[in-house]
Amino acid sequence: MASTARVDSVSSVTADRCRCPETSMTKTLGTILKKIYYDYLPNSLRKYYGPKVEIIYSLLKRAFAVVSDLYLPVTYLTDNRTDEPSQLKILIAGRGDASPFLLKQLNLPKSETTNRGSQSKTCLWNVPRIDKQNLNALLIEADRCFSPYLIAKGFVPIPEWIHLTLDISLPTEEIIKSFKKRNWNNYRRVIKHQYTYEVIHDLKRTEFFYYRMYVPFIESRHGEQATIESFTYMKNLMQYGELIFVKLDGEYVGGFIVNTASPLPKMAFRGVLDGRDDFIKKGISSAMYYSAICWAKEEGYTKIDFGHCRPFLDDGVLQFKRRWGMHMHRSPRVYRTLYLLLGKPNASLQQSLVDNPLIYEDHGQPKGLIFLAPDKIDPEHLVERLKKKYAMPGLKDFSVISFDDSSCFKVHARSGVDAGESR
């Protein structure tokens, strides 16, 4: 990486003049607006203006977040599991919304094995100037509007979430044939158990879905990191949405809500009865996707929004959606980005990156980022194999980074073609 100007520490940066609203202000604003919207706006107006209000709220929320990103808290993390000189040291500039997931995925410092240095604050543009001589990595959490500046400073932009859609303009038989080829086991389960679906317009059934399906499912999958939407929001979403239950032997065992406020229907929430693993093993997730496709085609849609995934090529949800032939996009709704800059070489960090290929953005397009260990004998063959493994529509390219002993990392190879269809 190109060298940058250094300062001795964060505390030496004169940033007091750069103060701006904290993230808590954004959250407070959101709470106030939601209360006014849900508690005081008549149902008829809420149904008509709902989609427009959501757009305005999203714009305001992003504007406050961008202002907050101009002045960031900075924390040093030191891994206690190893001693000098192999001890891992990471600097994080941001408010901790996205970086914990990345650190967990990479099996990097956890709270019980980490020393957190005293937190200070600095302006975003001063972070690249922080002394990196004893740091293994720098992470900045900020809006993607800062990408041009931070990329120029050597940072790699990793989106917090990536977006997936499915083209259903093809006949259903062709879509299922493609899925059957890529994921025979789940296809076999759907056929074996003969799932059916039912569209419901009943508030009590919405409560059943929320408390018996959605909440248990999210808690069972994400544990302490679960983010659960309120029932009030879900109930009001039903004014311009559809609740679809998936049935097994006549029993409601799963369900999902489709947001139809925009031209592209969006699978907004999913749930499995009591979060039960036995239904998941019987292919309930595939049954829900298949039901969504059938419903959307009956309604005359040609594409479905299947939401977001984390930016890891080996992510289980991403690989599941990939097998359906879904198309990867830059998110139109989530703008948070993690900017990664590698500093002093560290063996554990390098191995974590080798084991967890990422997705990054290049001029707004998602691309694969594959790391290679320095001892790979035939990197070209390995790169081609990995491209075939991860290729999917919308993944425009792959960058391959090879670690060596003389520098933090260097670009080893870059494919020159669109990743195309998954194979």
TADABEL-V937641 format. One record per residue. N is the residue number from 1. RES is the residue in three letters. PHI is phi in whole degrees, -180 to 180 (999 if undefined). PSI is psi as a letter, one per 20 degrees, with the letter a starting at -180 (999 if undefined). OMEGA is omega as a letter, one per 40 degrees, with the letter a starting at -180 (* if undefined). Layout:
# TADABEL-V937641
n=(N:N)
res=(RES:RES)
phi=(PHI:PHI)
psi=(PSI:PSI)
omega=(OMEGA:OMEGA)
This chain:
# TADABEL-V937641
n=(1:2:3:4:5:6:7:8:9:10:11:12:13:14:15:16:17:18:19:20:21:22:23:24:25:26:27:28:29:30:31:32:33:34:35:36:37:38:39:40:41:42:43:44:45:46:47:48:49:50:51:52:53:54:55:56:57:58:59:60:61:62:63:64:65:66:67:68:69:70:71:72:73:74:75:76:77:78:79:80:81:82:83:84:85:86:87:88:89:90:91:92:93:94:95:96:97:98:99:100:101:102:103:104:105:106:107:108:109:110:111:112:113:114:115:116:117:118:119:120:121:122:123:124:125:126:127:128:129:130:131:132:133:134:135:136:137:138:139:140:141:142:143:144:145:146:147:148:149:150:151:152:153:154:155:156:157:158:159:160:161:162:163:164:165:166:167:168:169:170:171:172:173:174:175:176:177:178:179:180:181:182:183:184:185:186:187:188:189:190:191:192:193:194:195:196:197:198:199:200:201:202:203:204:205:206:207:208:209:210:211:212:213:214:215:216:217:218:219:220:221:222:223:224:225:226:227:228:229:230:231:232:233:234:235:236:237:238:239:240:241:242:243:244:245:246:247:248:249:250:251:252:253:254:255:256:257:258:259:260:261:262:263:264:265:266:267:268:269:270:271:272:273:274:275:276:277:278:279:280:281:282:283:284:285:286:287:288:289:290:291:292:293:294:295:296:297:298:299:300:301:302:303:304:305:306:307:308:309:310:311:312:313:314:315:316:317:318:319:320:321:322:323:324:325:326:327:328:329:330:331:332:333:334:335:336:337:338:339:340:341:342:343:344:345:346:347:348:349:350:351:352:353:354:355:356:357:358:359:360:361:362:363:364:365:366:367:368:369:370:371:372:373:374:375:376:377:378:379:380:381:382:383:384:385:386:387:388:389:390:391:392:393:394:395:396:397:398:399:400:401:402:403:404:405:406:407:408:409:410:411:412:413:414:415:416:417:418:419:420:421:422:423)
res=(MET:ALA:SER:THR:ALA:ARG:VAL:ASP:SER:VAL:SER:SER:VAL:THR:ALA:ASP:ARG:CYS:ARG:CYS:PRO:GLU:THR:SER:MET:THR:LYS:THR:LEU:GLY:THR:ILE:LEU:LYS:LYS:ILE:TYR:TYR:ASP:TYR:LEU:PRO:ASN:SER:LEU:ARG:LYS:TYR:TYR:GLY:PRO:LYS:VAL:GLU:ILE:ILE:TYR:SER:LEU:LEU:LYS:ARG:ALA:PHE:ALA:VAL:VAL:SER:ASP:LEU:TYR:LEU:PRO:VAL:THR:TYR:LEU:THR:ASP:ASN:ARG:THR:ASP:GLU:PRO:SER:GLN:LEU:LYS:ILE:LEU:ILE:ALA:GLY:ARG:GLY:ASP:ALA:SER:PRO:PHE:LEU:LEU:LYS:GLN:LEU:ASN:LEU:PRO:LYS:SER:GLU:THR:THR:ASN:ARG:GLY:SER:GLN:SER:LYS:THR:CYS:LEU:TRP:ASN:VAL:PRO:ARG:ILE:ASP:LYS:GLN:ASN:LEU:ASN:ALA:LEU:LEU:ILE:GLU:ALA:ASP:ARG:CYS:PHE:SER:PRO:TYR:LEU:ILE:ALA:LYS:GLY:PHE:VAL:PRO:ILE:PRO:GLU:TRP:ILE:HIS:LEU:THR:LEU:ASP:ILE:SER:LEU:PRO:THR:GLU:GLU:ILE:ILE:LYS:SER:PHE:LYS:LYS:ARG:ASN:TRP:ASN:ASN:TYR:ARG:ARG:VAL:ILE:LYS:HIS:GLN:TYR:THR:TYR:GLU:VAL:ILE:HIS:ASP:LEU:LYS:ARG:THR:GLU:PHE:PHE:TYR:TYR:ARG:MET:TYR:VAL:PRO:PHE:ILE:GLU:SER:ARG:HIS:GLY:GLU:GLN:ALA:THR:ILE:GLU:SER:PHE:THR:TYR:MET:LYS:ASN:LEU:MET:GLN:TYR:GLY:GLU:LEU:ILE:PHE:VAL:LYS:LEU:ASP:GLY:GLU:TYR:VAL:GLY:GLY:PHE:ILE:VAL:ASN:THR:ALA:SER:PRO:LEU:PRO:LYS:MET:ALA:PHE:ARG:GLY:VAL:LEU:ASP:GLY:ARG:ASP:ASP:PHE:ILE:LYS:LYS:GLY:ILE:SER:SER:ALA:MET:TYR:TYR:SER:ALA:ILE:CYS:TRP:ALA:LYS:GLU:GLU:GLY:TYR:THR:LYS:ILE:ASP:PHE:GLY:HIS:CYS:ARG:PRO:PHE:LEU:ASP:ASP:GLY:VAL:LEU:GLN:PHE:LYS:ARG:ARG:TRP:GLY:MET:HIS:MET:HIS:ARG:SER:PRO:ARG:VAL:TYR:ARG:THR:LEU:TYR:LEU:LEU:LEU:GLY:LYS:PRO:ASN:ALA:SER:LEU:GLN:GLN:SER:LEU:VAL:ASP:ASN:PRO:LEU:ILE:TYR:GLU:ASP:HIS:GLY:GLN:PRO:LYS:GLY:LEU:ILE:PHE:LEU:ALA:PRO:ASP:LYS:ILE:ASP:PRO:GLU:HIS:LEU:VAL:GLU:ARG:LEU:LYS:LYS:LYS:TYR:ALA:MET:PRO:GLY:LEU:LYS:ASP:PHE:SER:VAL:ILE:SER:PHE:ASP:ASP:SER:SER:CYS:PHE:LYS:VAL:HIS:ALA:ARG:SER:GLY:VAL:ASP:ALA:GLY:GLU:SER:ARG)
phi=(999:-67:-75:-130:-62:-120:-127:-68:-163:-63:-64:-85:-83:-84:-119:-64:-80:-104:-64:-150:-59:-82:-59:-58:-64:-62:-66:-64:-59:-62:-63:-64:-63:-64:-64:-62:-66:-84:-95:-120:-83:-57:-58:-63:-70:-64:-66:-78:-95:-49:-59:-69:-63:-62:-64:-64:-63:-62:-66:-65:-62:-68:-59:-66:-65:-63:-63:-63:-69:-70:-137:-116:-72:-124:-131:-99:-110:-126:-79:-86:-76:-131:-103:-58:-92:-88:-63:-87:-129:-129:-108:-120:-110:154:-109:78:-81:-111:-62:-59:-67:-63:-64:-67:-62:-85:58:-99:-47:-101:-60:-78:-118:-128:-92:-102:-67:-59:-81:-127:-136:-158:-71:-55:-70:-90:-60:-61:-89:-65:-60:-104:-60:-111:-106:-89:-161:-119:-124:-118:-102:-160:-69:-73:-66:-88:-57:-56:-68:-74:-63:-63:-91:100:-80:-103:-84:-113:-64:-64:-139:-118:-110:-126:-131:-127:-78:-114:-72:-72:-59:-55:-61:-71:-64:-68:-62:-66:-65:-59:-68:-86:-145:-60:-61:-69:-61:-62:-66:-62:-67:-61:-91:51:-67:-129:-135:-145:-88:-118:-128:-155:-62:-64:-68:-65:-62:-60:-63:-65:-85:-102:-120:-62:-62:-61:-66:-65:-66:-70:-86:-115:56:-67:-88:-65:-112:-109:-74:-74:-65:-59:-63:-64:-61:-74:-62:-65:-69:-137:-152:-129:-102:-121:-97:-103:-115:-127:53:82:-103:-73:-115:-163:-170:-155:-109:-107:-84:-108:-69:-106:-59:-103:-64:-121:-74:-87:-140:-128:-157:-125:-51:56:62:-72:-68:-65:-71:-64:-68:-88:83:-62:-64:-64:-64:-67:-63:-63:-64:-62:-64:-62:-62:-63:-67:-64:-83:90:-79:-116:-155:-125:-90:-102:81:-121:-136:-75:-83:-123:-64:-96:-58:-61:-66:-62:-65:-65:-70:-59:-67:-84:84:-72:-103:-90:-135:-68:-66:-86:-126:-113:-112:-69:-138:-101:-104:-110:-130:-87:-117:-62:-57:-143:-63:-69:-65:-61:-66:-63:-71:-62:-79:-133:-59:-110:-119:-126:-111:-130:54:83:-105:-71:-137:-80:-127:-109:-104:-117:-71:-68:-97:-70:-77:-126:-64:-62:-64:-64:-61:-62:-66:-69:-60:-65:-66:-104:-59:-160:-56:94:-85:-73:-172:-131:-108:-117:-115:-111:-78:-141:-83:-95:-150:-64:-164:-142:-71:-90:-161:-144:-72:-112:-132:-62:-66:67:-72:-69:-123)
psi=(q:q:q:r:q:q:r:h:r:h:i:i:p:n:j:h:i:j:q:r:q:r:h:h:g:g:g:g:g:g:g:g:g:h:g:g:g:h:h:i:p:q:g:g:h:h:h:g:i:g:h:h:g:h:g:g:g:g:g:g:g:g:g:h:g:g:g:h:i:h:o:q:q:p:p:p:p:p:p:i:i:r:r:q:j:j:p:p:p:q:p:p:o:a:j:j:h:h:h:h:g:g:h:g:h:j:l:a:p:r:h:i:j:p:p:o:r:p:p:a:q:r:q:g:i:i:g:i:i:q:o:j:h:j:q:h:q:p:p:p:o:r:q:i:i:j:g:g:g:h:g:h:j:j:q:p:o:o:q:h:q:q:p:p:r:p:o:k:h:q:q:h:h:h:g:h:g:g:g:h:h:h:m:g:g:h:g:h:g:g:g:g:i:l:q:r:r:p:p:p:m:p:h:h:h:h:g:g:g:g:h:i:f:g:g:h:g:g:h:h:h:i:c:h:j:p:o:p:q:q:h:g:g:g:g:h:h:i:h:l:r:p:p:p:q:p:q:o:l:i:p:o:i:r:r:q:p:p:o:j:h:r:h:o:p:p:o:g:q:q:q:p:o:j:k:p:h:h:h:h:h:j:k:h:g:h:h:g:g:g:g:g:g:g:g:h:h:h:i:j:q:i:q:p:o:k:b:r:r:q:l:p:h:j:p:g:g:g:h:g:h:h:i:i:k:q:p:p:r:p:p:i:h:p:i:p:q:p:p:p:p:p:d:p:p:p:g:h:g:g:h:h:h:h:i:m:q:r:p:r:p:o:l:i:p:p:q:q:o:p:p:p:q:i:j:p:h:m:h:g:g:g:g:h:g:h:g:h:h:i:p:q:p:i:n:h:r:p:p:p:p:p:q:a:i:i:r:g:r:q:p:g:q:p:q:j:q:q:h:b:q:q:999)
omega=(i:i:i:i:a:i:a:a:i:a:a:i:a:a:a:a:a:a:i:a:i:i:i:i:i:a:i:i:i:i:a:a:i:a:i:a:a:a:a:a:i:a:a:i:a:i:a:a:a:a:a:i:i:i:a:i:i:i:i:a:i:a:i:i:i:i:i:a:a:a:a:i:a:a:i:i:i:a:a:a:i:i:i:e:a:a:a:i:a:i:i:i:a:a:i:i:a:a:i:i:i:a:i:a:a:a:i:a:i:a:a:a:a:i:i:i:i:a:i:a:i:i:a:a:i:a:i:a:a:a:a:a:a:i:i:i:i:i:i:i:a:i:a:i:i:a:a:a:a:i:i:i:i:a:i:a:i:a:i:i:i:a:a:i:i:i:a:i:i:i:a:a:a:i:a:i:i:i:i:a:a:a:a:a:i:i:a:i:i:a:a:a:i:i:i:i:a:i:a:i:a:a:i:i:i:i:i:i:a:a:a:a:a:a:i:a:a:a:a:a:a:i:a:a:a:i:a:i:a:i:i:i:a:i:a:i:a:i:i:i:i:i:a:i:i:a:i:a:i:a:i:a:i:i:i:i:i:i:a:a:a:i:a:a:a:i:a:a:i:i:i:a:i:a:a:i:a:i:i:i:i:i:a:i:i:i:i:i:i:i:i:i:a:i:a:i:i:i:i:i:i:a:i:i:a:i:a:i:i:a:i:a:i:i:a:i:i:a:i:i:i:a:i:a:a:a:a:i:i:a:i:a:a:a:a:a:i:i:a:i:i:a:a:a:i:a:a:i:i:i:i:i:i:a:a:i:a:i:i:a:i:a:i:a:i:i:i:i:a:i:i:i:a:a:i:a:a:a:a:i:i:a:i:i:i:i:i:a:a:a:i:i:i:i:a:a:i:i:a:a:a:i:i:a:a:a:a:i:i:i:a:a:i:i:a:a:i:a:i:a:i:a:*)
